Amino acid sequence: VIFELEEIDGEQYLNTYDLVMVDEEGTFYYAGRMNKFFVNNKNVRFDAGLVERAVTAQPDIESCRLAPAYDKALRDTVPVLYVKPVMSASKAKDAVRDALKGAFIDEGVVKETNLPSECIITDEIPYNAMGKVDVHQITKGTVDGYRYRVIPVRRGRKLIDVRLETYRNAF
């Protein structure tokens, strides 16, 4: 089966797992992914759609995208969060740290197993002609920004804070 249709209110629909917003005139706008995920070699499932919605819902974050990246040193896939904050670069690092802390610790809407390994703060997240984030541009390494390691801070086994440590300046 190539496409499975779902019945909604007696009609058959193809579920693309996209989240949309509808304005007063009935026009649809792409708002994110519902349940896209990827799995690393340790069988940890990263729920990209959930992370993206939770982080974007935080103050001072305009948009974000979680994308898998292959880490040669680890020989594994790691989650990298691309974030476009609403403020200037001088305060962006604090805003992203606060957003991660808010989503993963304060509100607890995302499990800490989904905490990204790296974060790239960028001025632009590329979109394709359909208005969706262009993951191919991201994975090709064409998105410029400031790269940070996301360092979980724990007390015992409990996640209590998140630090962003400079990885290298330009991506």
LUMVO-61376 format. One line per field, with one value per residue: x negated, y, z negated of N, C-alpha, C in turn; residue number from 1. Coordinates in pm, whole numbers. Example, Ala and Ser with C-alpha at 12.3 -4.5 7.8 and 13.67 -1.06 7.14 Angstrom:
n_c1 = [-1319; -1285];
n_c2 = [-569; -225];
n_c3 = [-780; -708];
ca_c1 = [-1230; -1367];
ca_c2 = [-450; -106];
ca_c3 = [-780; -714];
c_c1 = [-1320; -1290];
c_c2 = [-330; 3];
c_c3 = [-780; -787];
dofi = [1; 2];
//
This chain:
n_c1 = [-86; -73; 36; 229; 556; 744; 1050; 1245; 1503; 1674; 1551; 1276; 936; 594; 347; 104; -42; -96; -67; 179; 295; 601; 741; 990; 1112; 1095; 856; 572; 274; -56; -177; -355; -498; -332; -406; -667; -967; -1296; -1539; -1818; -2133; -2124; -1870; -1708; -1429; -1364; -1132; -1065; -860; -716; -915; -974; -726; -697; -924; -900; -671; -758; -846; -999; -1092; -1087; -1076; -1162; -1356; -1407; -1660; -1814; -2162; -2463; -2711; -3042; -3240; -3096; -2977; -2707; -2366; -2267; -2044; -1990; -1906; -1771; -1731; -1538; -1540; -1338; -1473; -1771; -2104; -2272; -2125; -2015; -2121; -2064; -1784; -1727; -1832; -1662; -1422; -1460; -1491; -1238; -1064; -1158; -1207; -1076; -801; -785; -689; -816; -1001; -1315; -1483; -1457; -1605; -1796; -2125; -2285; -2266; -2177; -2181; -2017; -1963; -1785; -1563; -1539; -1272; -1069; -902; -644; -603; -700; -953; -1271; -1428; -1631; -1806; -1894; -2024; -2229; -2407; -2394; -2289; -2358; -2494; -2522; -2678; -2612; -2684; -2446; -2418; -2315; -2220; -2232; -2087; -2165; -1985; -1802; -1702; -1787; -1863; -1980; -2261; -2426; -2699; -2965; -3038; -3154; -3210; -3106; -2879];
n_c2 = [-118; 206; 459; 524; 595; 799; 802; 1081; 1241; 1102; 1130; 1046; 1096; 1182; 1150; 1369; 1429; 1691; 1992; 2241; 2581; 2755; 3036; 3303; 3313; 3061; 2977; 2768; 2737; 2628; 2489; 2330; 2005; 1701; 1444; 1361; 1178; 1063; 802; 713; 526; 411; 344; 553; 746; 1041; 1285; 1494; 1676; 1726; 1844; 2073; 2212; 2260; 2416; 2634; 2746; 2882; 3194; 3455; 3300; 3256; 3058; 2710; 2414; 2073; 1863; 1565; 1489; 1348; 1242; 1206; 1138; 1014; 824; 812; 926; 1249; 1478; 1801; 2125; 2386; 2722; 3016; 3303; 3579; 3807; 4020; 3905; 3931; 3873; 3635; 3378; 3350; 3356; 3123; 2927; 2968; 2896; 2622; 2532; 2601; 2438; 2176; 2150; 2342; 2346; 2089; 1956; 1807; 1509; 1453; 1287; 1369; 1595; 1815; 1756; 1950; 2299; 2540; 2873; 3088; 3341; 3295; 3043; 2815; 2790; 2583; 2585; 2514; 2624; 2490; 2398; 2375; 2100; 1983; 2191; 2255; 2017; 2006; 2184; 2455; 2654; 2934; 3029; 3046; 2799; 2569; 2343; 2153; 2131; 1920; 1984; 1822; 1713; 1460; 1221; 1384; 1627; 1960; 2200; 2373; 2426; 2625; 2569; 2712; 2586; 2612; 2910; 2974; 2804];
n_c3 = [0; 99; 34; -247; -326; -551; -725; -782; -924; -749; -502; -282; -345; -279; -511; -585; -800; -862; -1045; -1041; -1015; -1008; -863; -906; -658; -563; -455; -438; -631; -662; -963; -1095; -1185; -1267; -1374; -1299; -1323; -1418; -1461; -1661; -1676; -1927; -1960; -2044; -2014; -1851; -1871; -1647; -1560; -1797; -1961; -1806; -1808; -2086; -2152; -1975; -2079; -2298; -2462; -2267; -2053; -1714; -1510; -1460; -1381; -1401; -1308; -1186; -1218; -1107; -1322; -1299; -1487; -1691; -1542; -1484; -1460; -1550; -1716; -1589; -1664; -1487; -1525; -1505; -1661; -1791; -1855; -1863; -1782; -2002; -2230; -2170; -2233; -2510; -2495; -2351; -2521; -2742; -2621; -2568; -2831; -2928; -2770; -2816; -3093; -3281; -3189; -3107; -2876; -2689; -2675; -2836; -2693; -2437; -2414; -2222; -2083; -1979; -1891; -1658; -1611; -1407; -1152; -951; -858; -606; -364; -152; 174; 105; -138; -355; -593; -453; -461; -318; -244; -497; -586; -401; -494; -445; -599; -778; -1096; -1457; -1637; -1898; -2165; -2335; -2667; -2912; -3248; -3546; -3857; -4041; -3877; -3766; -3533; -3559; -3449; -3152; -2952; -2705; -2514; -2341; -2029; -1773; -1590; -1321; -1114];
ca_c1 = [0; -154; 104; 346; 646; 815; 1185; 1273; 1639; 1732; 1472; 1144; 828; 456; 288; -35; -101; -126; 26; 214; 383; 703; 786; 1135; 1160; 1082; 726; 484; 134; -139; -216; -453; -478; -262; -472; -788; -1069; -1407; -1592; -1963; -2182; -2090; -1724; -1637; -1340; -1355; -1006; -1096; -743; -687; -1019; -957; -607; -720; -1024; -844; -569; -824; -866; -1118; -1132; -1001; -1057; -1275; -1350; -1497; -1705; -1921; -2293; -2552; -2831; -3145; -3309; -3007; -2925; -2565; -2285; -2233; -1947; -2040; -1794; -1795; -1637; -1535; -1477; -1279; -1555; -1905; -2199; -2336; -2040; -1958; -2167; -1985; -1646; -1720; -1851; -1538; -1319; -1487; -1460; -1094; -998; -1204; -1213; -970; -670; -797; -606; -899; -1090; -1456; -1549; -1446; -1688; -1892; -2267; -2342; -2171; -2232; -2099; -2029; -1873; -1689; -1540; -1490; -1144; -1055; -792; -517; -597; -752; -1096; -1348; -1523; -1746; -1899; -1952; -2118; -2343; -2499; -2392; -2228; -2460; -2451; -2613; -2657; -2636; -2650; -2343; -2471; -2216; -2269; -2150; -2108; -2137; -1938; -1699; -1744; -1748; -1899; -2042; -2363; -2470; -2844; -3009; -3098; -3239; -3131; -3029; -2838];
ca_c2 = [0; 327; 561; 481; 706; 798; 856; 1190; 1290; 1033; 1155; 985; 1193; 1139; 1216; 1407; 1458; 1833; 2074; 2361; 2680; 2800; 3171; 3326; 3293; 2920; 2950; 2686; 2775; 2525; 2530; 2238; 1862; 1641; 1335; 1313; 1143; 981; 715; 698; 389; 361; 327; 665; 808; 1186; 1333; 1627; 1762; 1764; 1939; 2197; 2282; 2304; 2523; 2750; 2804; 2958; 3336; 3500; 3207; 3271; 2926; 2619; 2289; 1969; 1781; 1471; 1511; 1236; 1280; 1107; 1094; 920; 727; 804; 1042; 1332; 1582; 1938; 2218; 2513; 2814; 3156; 3382; 3704; 3922; 4035; 3798; 3948; 3814; 3513; 3260; 3341; 3325; 2981; 2851; 2979; 2819; 2480; 2510; 2608; 2323; 2047; 2144; 2417; 2296; 1944; 1902; 1719; 1424; 1494; 1203; 1441; 1715; 1813; 1754; 2076; 2403; 2641; 2993; 3142; 3451; 3247; 2901; 2813; 2727; 2545; 2650; 2479; 2692; 2403; 2412; 2300; 2016; 1954; 2302; 2245; 1905; 2033; 2272; 2589; 2748; 3000; 3064; 3019; 2659; 2542; 2214; 2163; 2056; 1901; 1998; 1733; 1690; 1316; 1185; 1479; 1743; 2082; 2319; 2349; 2524; 2625; 2586; 2742; 2473; 2690; 3027; 2969; 2669];
ca_c3 = [0; 107; -45; -324; -351; -678; -716; -873; -898; -634; -381; -281; -335; -293; -627; -558; -931; -874; -1123; -966; -1076; -914; -897; -901; -521; -527; -392; -520; -642; -723; -1098; -1152; -1165; -1379; -1443; -1235; -1420; -1370; -1565; -1652; -1691; -2060; -1955; -2103; -1915; -1866; -1817; -1595; -1559; -1935; -2004; -1731; -1859; -2224; -2155; -1907; -2167; -2405; -2430; -2195; -1947; -1597; -1450; -1477; -1308; -1451; -1195; -1221; -1158; -1138; -1395; -1265; -1609; -1761; -1445; -1513; -1425; -1666; -1683; -1588; -1661; -1419; -1589; -1466; -1769; -1746; -1893; -1809; -1810; -2132; -2333; -2114; -2307; -2633; -2459; -2312; -2645; -2819; -2550; -2594; -2972; -2940; -2707; -2870; -3240; -3350; -3149; -3095; -2768; -2607; -2756; -2822; -2593; -2310; -2419; -2112; -2118; -1933; -1857; -1569; -1613; -1272; -1116; -853; -837; -468; -334; -12; 244; 41; -266; -460; -617; -354; -534; -231; -259; -631; -594; -314; -565; -387; -693; -861; -1230; -1567; -1679; -2040; -2223; -2439; -2781; -3019; -3385; -3628; -4000; -4039; -3743; -3725; -3454; -3630; -3372; -3021; -2916; -2565; -2511; -2206; -1957; -1681; -1555; -1196; -1070];
c_c1 = [-90; -93; 221; 429; 713; 952; 1205; 1409; 1698; 1659; 1337; 1038; 693; 396; 140; -112; -152; -22; 54; 297; 481; 748; 938; 1193; 1146; 952; 638; 342; 59; -189; -316; -419; -414; -347; -594; -893; -1184; -1466; -1744; -2003; -2150; -1940; -1649; -1557; -1330; -1229; -1023; -977; -708; -787; -999; -838; -634; -818; -970; -739; -629; -841; -998; -1169; -1034; -971; -1179; -1250; -1451; -1532; -1814; -2050; -2383; -2678; -2936; -3216; -3226; -2962; -2777; -2496; -2249; -2130; -2009; -1919; -1838; -1688; -1653; -1464; -1421; -1368; -1693; -1997; -2261; -2255; -1983; -1997; -2085; -1841; -1630; -1738; -1723; -1425; -1337; -1451; -1308; -1025; -1033; -1197; -1092; -831; -668; -713; -683; -989; -1234; -1533; -1543; -1528; -1790; -2036; -2335; -2229; -2242; -2134; -2123; -1932; -1764; -1682; -1477; -1357; -1140; -933; -656; -502; -643; -901; -1170; -1459; -1647; -1850; -1969; -2057; -2238; -2445; -2501; -2329; -2339; -2405; -2559; -2578; -2698; -2609; -2544; -2388; -2362; -2283; -2174; -2185; -2065; -2100; -1839; -1760; -1694; -1780; -1959; -2142; -2390; -2617; -2887; -3081; -3201; -3152; -3048; -2999; -2871];
c_c2 = [123; 436; 498; 604; 688; 859; 962; 1247; 1231; 1054; 1088; 1093; 1124; 1219; 1242; 1434; 1601; 1897; 2200; 2454; 2723; 2940; 3184; 3298; 3149; 2885; 2873; 2741; 2665; 2573; 2436; 2093; 1802; 1536; 1280; 1284; 1075; 908; 706; 553; 327; 337; 434; 732; 957; 1233; 1477; 1721; 1813; 1867; 2074; 2278; 2339; 2420; 2649; 2820; 2889; 3104; 3358; 3403; 3222; 3137; 2840; 2492; 2194; 1878; 1686; 1508; 1395; 1291; 1172; 1052; 991; 804; 702; 932; 1117; 1436; 1721; 2030; 2349; 2609; 2954; 3232; 3513; 3824; 3919; 3923; 3809; 3884; 3678; 3388; 3241; 3302; 3178; 2892; 2852; 2898; 2670; 2446; 2509; 2483; 2191; 2037; 2211; 2364; 2144; 1883; 1808; 1639; 1464; 1406; 1269; 1569; 1710; 1814; 1886; 2171; 2501; 2758; 3066; 3258; 3405; 3096; 2892; 2738; 2691; 2615; 2622; 2547; 2608; 2429; 2321; 2223; 1986; 2066; 2295; 2136; 1921; 2126; 2413; 2694; 2803; 3030; 3034; 2883; 2641; 2396; 2239; 2071; 2042; 1913; 1916; 1742; 1545; 1278; 1284; 1598; 1869; 2210; 2274; 2461; 2514; 2660; 2607; 2623; 2525; 2800; 3013; 2825; 2654];
c_c3 = [0; 20; -119; -355; -487; -657; -825; -833; -770; -503; -395; -259; -345; -408; -598; -687; -943; -966; -1043; -1052; -968; -957; -880; -763; -475; -458; -490; -516; -714; -859; -1162; -1124; -1288; -1449; -1370; -1342; -1349; -1488; -1548; -1674; -1826; -2073; -2033; -1992; -1947; -1794; -1772; -1600; -1698; -1986; -1936; -1784; -1999; -2230; -2087; -1992; -2279; -2364; -2356; -2089; -1832; -1532; -1478; -1396; -1369; -1334; -1241; -1150; -1199; -1203; -1373; -1388; -1685; -1673; -1468; -1468; -1553; -1622; -1694; -1572; -1596; -1471; -1534; -1577; -1713; -1773; -1830; -1855; -1950; -2245; -2290; -2192; -2435; -2604; -2424; -2435; -2728; -2754; -2573; -2738; -2993; -2889; -2776; -3022; -3304; -3318; -3135; -2984; -2675; -2701; -2732; -2725; -2455; -2308; -2305; -2162; -2085; -1899; -1765; -1567; -1481; -1251; -1021; -852; -698; -453; -185; 48; 182; -95; -382; -476; -519; -423; -449; -238; -394; -635; -502; -382; -512; -479; -783; -999; -1331; -1625; -1825; -2070; -2329; -2552; -2888; -3155; -3473; -3776; -4019; -3897; -3686; -3650; -3524; -3553; -3239; -2998; -2767; -2564; -2366; -2145; -1858; -1626; -1429; -1161; -924];
dofi = [1; 2; 3; 4; 5; 6; 7; 8; 9; 10; 11; 12; 13; 14; 15; 16; 17; 18; 19; 20; 21; 22; 23; 24; 25; 26; 27; 28; 29; 30; 31; 32; 33; 34; 35; 36; 37; 38; 39; 40; 41; 42; 43; 44; 45; 46; 47; 48; 49; 50; 51; 52; 53; 54; 55; 56; 57; 58; 59; 60; 61; 62; 63; 64; 65; 66; 67; 68; 69; 70; 71; 72; 73; 74; 75; 76; 77; 78; 79; 80; 81; 82; 83; 84; 85; 86; 87; 88; 89; 90; 91; 92; 93; 94; 95; 96; 97; 98; 99; 100; 101; 102; 103; 104; 105; 106; 107; 108; 109; 110; 111; 112; 113; 114; 115; 116; 117; 118; 119; 120; 121; 122; 123; 124; 125; 126; 127; 128; 129; 130; 131; 132; 133; 134; 135; 136; 137; 138; 139; 140; 141; 142; 143; 144; 145; 146; 147; 148; 149; 150; 151; 152; 153; 154; 155; 156; 157; 158; 159; 160; 161; 162; 163; 164; 165; 166; 167; 168; 169; 170; 171];
//
